[in-house]
Structures are given as C-alpha cells and as structure tokens.
Amino acid sequence: MIHVTLTNEILKYITAIEKNRFEVSAVRLPKSVANKLRKNSKKKSSYASTKIEGNPLSEKQADEVIESDGHRHYLKPEQEVRNYYLALNYLEEKAKKKEAFSKKLILDVQKYVEKGAPKEKIGLRGQTPPGVLFAVYDSETGNPDYIPPEYKDIPELLDELVAYVNETDDHPLIVAAVVHYQLVTIHPFEDGNGRTARLLSGYILDINGYGFNGIGSLEEYFAYDIQEYYDSIQMGLSPHYYNGRNNPPYPEIWVNYFLRMVLLYSNKVCELSKASDEDELAGSLSYLKTREKELLLFLISKHKGDFTPIDISKELGVTNKTIINRLAGLVKNGFVVPNLSGKRIRSYVLSDFSLQHEKKLKKLLK
C-alpha cells in the first residue's frame, strides 16, 4: 500500500486547490447552464480518458458517438467512448447518494467500462494457462512493461484498498491519488484498469466535495502529456509489482503529479464558472430597458430590505406610476420580488438572485 508523506510541495498544492474550491462554491450558476457545462465536461472526459488508452477517435467523433441514439452497432473505439460516458453517469448518481467506496463499486464500474466485451474481460482476472505470463506488454518491442500481482492476491489487495479509503484520516485529495495509483498498480482486470482507476479517483473527489460540481475534465489534463502521466505513475520503479511497485519508496512523485493536474483542472473550472456566471448575468440584464437598469443599480446600492414604489419615487423625484412600471420589468426578469397581501402588492424586495450577485451586477450596471 502506498504511504504518503505530507511535504511542503503537497501542502502547497492542497492549499491552492482548496482556494479554487471555495471560489467555485461561491458561484451560483443557473441549473440550465450548470447542466450544459456538466454534459460537455463528461464528453471531454470520455474522449480524453479513452485517448490515453490509444483510442483513435477525434474529439468531434467522440462527441457524435455520445450524442447518437444508442441503437446502432458500434465499433470498439466508439463503444469505449460511450461506455466511459455511461460510467460517468452511473457514478454521478452514486455520488448523489454518497455511496461508500467498495469492491462492488469497483467491479460495477469496470463492468460499465467493458460493456460489450467478452465475458472473460469483465470482472477480476483469473489464473493464466501454464507457462503464460500475465503482463502489460510494449506494443512495439513485445517486452513486458509491467508485471502486476498474481491473480490470487487481488481480492486481498482490493479489500486493503477499500479499508484504507473508508477508514483513513488522509486528506481526500491524497486518498483520490492513492486510489488512482493502487487500481492501476493492482491491475485487477484483464482490461479497463486505467479507465476504472480514473473514474474511481474522480468519484473519491466528487463525494468529498472536490468534484467542482461536475464541471471541467481532470482526464483532459492527464491526456495532455500521456508519457508524463505514465512516467509519473511508474515512478522509475521495477516493472515487477513485488519489486517496489507494491510499496514505492517515493510515492510523492505520483502524488505531486496528480495534485498538479487537479490544480490545473480546478483553475480551469474557476475560469469556466466565472465566465458562465458573468455571461448569464449579462444575458439577463440585456432584457432590461435603460431606466430599469438604473433603478436596479439604485435598489442594489440603497435598498436591501422591503421598499414601496412611493418611497422610491420620492427619493428619485419621479412619479409613483413611473416606478411601478419600471419595477414590473425587474419583476418579470427575476431581479425583484413583490410581497403580496392577498392579491395586492404590499411592497417589493430584491430577489435572492440579485442579492447573491450584488457585486457583479453593480460592476455590469455601472
């Protein structure tokens, strides 16, 4: 099992990611905008994660496959992309229920990843025929790149990983890095190990509040430099599991890389969230007339509580009817809410939307 020491560099990464987490949590995106960003993020993750494994589809082709009706026959690269997208949807539902990390969850995710594959490819790998070495082979030289643990050790190793995740006091970002490393290294399946590891490390982030509302793609950053990704996870160790990969002497090599990718990813999520938030605000304000915008700026600056049209008309030196007409536009577009007494409007108050976006609205209205 990997044991991580909290170095200054690791703590620096964690602090920066926490800052981004706070900033993203402060942005209240409309549901329609958030859903669109989440769907696009899952598409990017499906493309990037399968690309790491050598999938030849372009991002455009991957997008088209995901958007297809699901009833036609798919080639293997197409099925891989669709499978990853389905696995993300599955884990999204599990995360809503905060389902605990378990061996069953690991197996279920790999089943999604390998949907449509022969039965022997699904589930834990078994014993190989006499004289056959199970290994990850270099496609060009034919030499083994990695020799994972024996099949008989896999159940116990997975039990150890599950116990660690559910009992450790390590920071969730460290736990996610450990899950990623351990699943790739234990290599419990004939195929789909890397994709399963990326999905489940993402799940650990999600259930612990580091999934950034499902916006952005961490897999995209792993895929930017695939060789760096593999070099970091291998850490220059022997290709044999029992000769160092089972207990790496300097696991911080992998953890530093993993956290650096999470930081880059979280930086991007901050940019996306803020840009989408400002676009939505600007779009909402575009429906207002000039005088309605002026009134909204006045109300945000001067009136946080209840107010009546007659009070505002006196302050601005215009008629009561003029204020009522301008308030109608603000009510229609969700910036102001009327307080009703029966069917009669007693007073008005700024909407929660306006109060939540007070500073940004002021900036856009000035």
N, C-alpha and C positions, 0 to 999 in steps of 0.2 A: 504493500500500500504506500502511496506517495505521502510524504510528510513535509509540509511546507513551513519554512521559517519566515516570519514577517520582517522582511528587510525594509530599509528606508525607501527604496525604489517601489516596492509593492505597496507600502502605505501611501506613497505619493499618488500612485495610480488610483487607489481606492478612494482617496480624498477627492480627487478630480472627478471621478465617476459619480460620487455622492453629490457633488455640486451640480452636475448636469441633471441628476435625478430630481433634485429639488426644483431646478428651473423648469423642467418639463412638467412636473406636477402642478406648477403654478399656472400653466396654460390650460384653459378650458375650451377645447375645440368642440364645435357643434357635432352632433352624432354622425351626420352625413359625411362631414369632412374626415372625421376620425376613421370611419368605416372604409372610406375610399383609400386613405393612407395605409391602413392595415392590410387591405387586399393587395395593394401594389407591393407592399413590403413582403408579403408571403410569396408573391410571384418572383420577386428578386431573390429571395432566399432559396426557393425551389430551383431556380436557374443556377445560382452560384454554388450551392452545395453539391448538385449533381455534376457541375463543371469540374469541381475538384477531383471527382472520380473518373474524369475523362469523357463525360457526356458531350457529344459533338454539336448539340443543338445551339443555335444562336439565341440570344435573349428574346428576340421577336418570335422565333419559332416556339420557344418555351411558353411564351405568353399565349400564343394561339392555341397550343395544346391544352393549356389550363382552361381557356375560355370555350373549348369545344364541348359538344353536348354529352360526351361520355359514353355514347352508344356504339361508336365505331371501333374497328380494330386498331390497336396502337403498336407501333414498332417499339422495340425495347427502350431506346433512348427517350421516346415520348412517354412510355409507361413510367419510367423512372422519375421524370419531372412531375407527372400527375400524382404519383404515389407520395412524393415528398410533400406536395401541396395538401393532399388529403391527411397526411400525418400531422401537419401543422394545424389543420382544422381540428383534428381529434385532440391534440394536446391543448389547444385553445379552450376547448370545452372542459377538459380535465382541470386546467388551471383555474377556471371559474369556480370549480368545486374544491380547489386547494387539495386535490388528491395527493396523497403521500407518494413519495418515490418508492418503487417496489420492483421486485423481479418480474411480476406480472406486467407492470407498465413497460419495462424494458422489452419484454417479449412481444407485447402488443404493438409497440412502435416498430420493431423490426418486421413484424407481420405486415404492417402498412407499407413499409419501405420496399418489401419484396413481394408485394401483391402481384399475382400473375406469374411468379417464378415457380419452378418445380418444387414439389413438397419438401425435398431434401434440403432446399436452400432456406427454408423457413424454420425457425426455432434453433436451439443450441446445436452446435456441430457435434457430431459423434466420432466414433473411432474410425480412423482411416484403414484401408486394406494393408496387410503386412508388407513392409518394405516401402511404403509410400509416406513421405514426409509432408505434413500439412504446413504450408508456409505461404507467405506473400512473396511472389516472385517478380523480379525485374522483367518487364515485358521485352526488353531488348537483349539482355545477356542471358536470361533464364536462370540467373543465380538468385538464391533466396535473399530478399531484402529484410525480412523479419520472420522469425520463428516463434509463434505465440505459445502460451502454455498448453500443456496436454489437455485433451478434452475432459478427462476425469476430474481435473482441478477446477473447471469452470464454475460449477454450481457453488462451490465454497467461496470462490473469489467474488462472485456476484453477491452472495449473502454478506460478505465482508463489506463490499461497497455500499449496499443498501443500509446496513447497520451504521456505517460511517455517516452517510447523508442524514439519516434520521436521528442521530444521537450527538453529532459533533457540535462544538461551540465555535467552529471556524466561521469566518465571515462568509456570507452567501456567495460572494464573488470568487472566493477561494474554493468553495465547495463545487461551484459550476466548473471551474478549471480542473479540479480533481476528477469529477465525473467524466469530463471530456477525455482526459488522459487515460483513465482506467478502462473505459469502454473500448477505446481504440487499442489499448495495450493487451487487455484480456482477450480481445478479439473472439468473443463468444460464438459468433456465427460464421457460416461459410462465406456469406456475402452481406453487405449492408452495414458493416461495423462503423465506418466513418460517418455515414449519414445518420445512423442511430445515435452515435455519440454527440453529433452536433445538435440534433433535435432535443436530446435529453439534457444537455448542458444548458440549452436555451430554456428548457422547461424549468430548470432549477432557478434560473434568473427570473423567469416570469412569476413563479409562485412566491418569490421573496421580494417582489417589487422592483426588480431591475430589468424588466422586460420593456420598459418605456412605452407602455400602453400598446404594445404590438406594432409600434411604428419603427421603421428602419430595419435593415438586414445585417445582422452580425456575420452571417455566412459570406456576405459580399466582401467583407474585409479579409476573411481567410482566403478567399479566392483571388484576391489581387496579386498575391505572390505565392503560388501554390508550393514552390520549392521551399520558401521560408517557413511556411506552415508545417511541412513535413520535417524539415530540419529541426524546427523548434520542438516538435513532439518526440523526435527521436533522440535529441539532446546529445548526439555524438556517441551514444552507447552501443554496446554489442548488439547485433541483430537477434540474439537469443534471449528470450524472456527471462530465463533463470540466471542469466549472467549480467544483471544490472537493471533491466527494464522493470522488474518486479519491485525494486526499491531503489530508484535513481538517487545518486548522491547529491545532485544539484537540481532538484525539481523546480527551483526558482527560474531556471532558463525557460521552461514551458510556461510557468505562471506569469512571468513578466511579459512574454509574448501575448498570452491570452488576454491579460488585462490591458495591454496596449491596444489590442484590437477592439476590446469593449469600449475603451475610452474614445477611440476614433469613431466608432459606431454611435456612441452616446452624444458626441459632438455634433454629428450629422443630424441626429434626432432633434436636438435642440434647435438647429437651423430650420429643419422642416416644420417643426411645431410652431415656432415663432412666425415663420413666413406664412404658413397656412392661417394662423390666427389673425395676422395683420391683413391678409387678403380677404378673409371673411368679414372683418370689421369694415374694411374699405368698401366691400361689396354691399354691406348693409347700409352704410352711410350714403351710398350712391342713389338710394331710393328717396332720400330726403331732399326737400327744397332748401334753398339757401337760408331762408328765415327760420326754418325748422332746425337746421344745423346750429344756427346762432342761439336759438332757445335751448337746445340740448347742451351746448357748451356752458351757457349761463346756469342751467339747473345743476350740472355736474359740479360746477365751481362753487355754487352758493347754497344749494338745497339738497341735503342728503336725506331729510325726513319728508313728512307729508307737506303738501302745499296745495293751495287752491288757485284757480285761474285769476281770481280777483286780486289776490296777494301779488302775483307775478305781474299782472297788468299795472298795478300801482308802482311797482319797482322799476318797470321798463318804460312807463309812460305811454302805454298803448291801451286800446280798449279791451275789455273782458272778452268780447266776442273774438277778437283777433287771436288772443292767447288760446282760447278754446279750439279754434280752427288749427292752429299750429300743433297743439297737443294731440289732436286727432291723428296727425301724421306720425308723431312719435309713438303713439299707442299702437297704431297699425303695424309699425315696423319693429315693435318689441323693445323700445328704449324706455318707455314709461308705462306704468300700470295704473288704471283707475281704481280707487277704493269705492266700492258700491255700498249703498244703504238701500236695500230693496232693489229697485230698478233705477235708482237715481245715483249719479256720481257725486260723492261727498267731497272727495279730494283726489290727489294723484301722488304717486311716489315713483322714484326711479326704479327700473326693473333690476333684478339680480344681475342680468347680463351687463347692464350699464355700469353697475357698481363694481363688478368683477374686472371690467376692462376700463376702469376710470382713467388711468394714466395714459393708456394707449389712445383712447377716444379723445382726450384732451390734445394729445400730440397731433392726431389726424385732423381735428376740427380747427386748430389754430392756424 
